[in-house]
Amino acid sequence: MTQYLISFDEGAMAVPEEELLEVAQAAHEVAKEAKAAGVWVLGGGLKDHKEASVVSTDGAVTDGLPPEGKGSLGGFAVVDVPSREEALKWAAKIALACRCAQEVREFMPDPTL
């Protein structure tokens, strides 16, 4: 099995506030389905990037994203599936539930394992 990151950028979910509960419930249903199928690893939505901190290689901490940051992750799921095609099927379910396009990326294998 291979793990895939399914994600969307912050701001991609252009959902009216009154529909957020409906979207959250739909996303939770997909997560439950993935758990029942045994492919769910973890996932969730992320708070606003303004609440993030960046820790540099010298240990310095800066609040918020660095200015060169191009985008921020808004939410993600990690699935462990036998093929890219299977990951794409789960991404389609998440896209429908979250009402926004999803990016699918395979995790690199760990050569030490």
KAZI-V942184 format. One line per field, one symbol per residue. burial: 1 if it has 9 or more other C-alpha atoms within 8 Angstrom, else 0. Layout:
burial: ???
This chain:
burial: 01111111110100000001001101100110011000110000000010011110000001111000000011111111100101110111111011110111010000000
